[in-house]
């Protein structure tokens, strides 16, 4: 993911109108021993190499758990403007 940021940049000056038409907020799930420890999955630290191989079908459940736990810590309701609230 960091390579993508290097290639794309932050798009700060990529405007098609006078004002920015969109923005993005990036969330990262760090699949490193330290990152796994932060989300309570230190038991997976010895599997980091296998988890990095996205063709490894057998790692899907662990990767899903990593994503869910990372999201629970990173994604906050204030990240979404009121216009995204469909309940009202």
N, C-alpha and C positions, 0 to 999 in steps of 0.2 A: 504493500500500500504506500510506502514512503516513496518508492520510485514513481508511482503515479502522481503524487503531489509534486515531485521534482519536475515531471514532464508537463503537467497541466498548470501548476502554480496555483495561486489562490483566485484567479480570474478577476481580480480587483479592477483591472483596467479594460476588461473585455465587455464593453457596453455597446448595445444596439439602440439604445435610447438615452436621453439625457440622464435618467436615473437608473440605477440597477433594477433589472426586471426579476431577478431571482437571487437567492443566496443558498448556501448549503452549510450544514453543520455536520462535521464528520465525527463518527464514533469509532474507536479502535478497540479491538479485542486482542490484547498482546498474548500471543501464544509462545511465551517464554517461561522458564521456571518461576521467575519473579512475578510475571503477570498472572500466571495460574495461581500462585500463592495469594495474590491480592483478592482474587474472587473465590477463594476457598477451595481450590482444586489442586492443591500441592501434590495430591496423590497421582496426578497426571504428568508431573515434571519429568519423569523418566521416559515419557512417550512423545516429547516435543518433536523429535525428528519425524516420527510417523504422522503426527498431527499436521505438520507442514505439508505433507504430500496430499494435495487435494484430490488425487485420484484414488486414494485409499478409502474405499467404500466402508470398510469396517470401522473407520473413525467417525462416521457421521453422527452417532449419538453423542459422543464426547464433544464434537465441534458444536453441535446444537446446544448442549449444556453450557459450553464456554460462551457462546453468543447470547444466550438468555441471561446468564449471570452478569456478563459485562453490560448488557442493556439495562438490567435492573439497577445498576449503579450509575450509569452514565446518562440515560435518557430521562429528562425531567419535564414535567408538564409545562414549565415556563419556556421551554424551547419551542413551543407551538403557539402561534398567535391565536387570539380569541376567535378569529374567523374559521379556525379549524375545529371548533367545538360544535359538533353536530347535534348535541343533546338539547340545545335550546331552540 
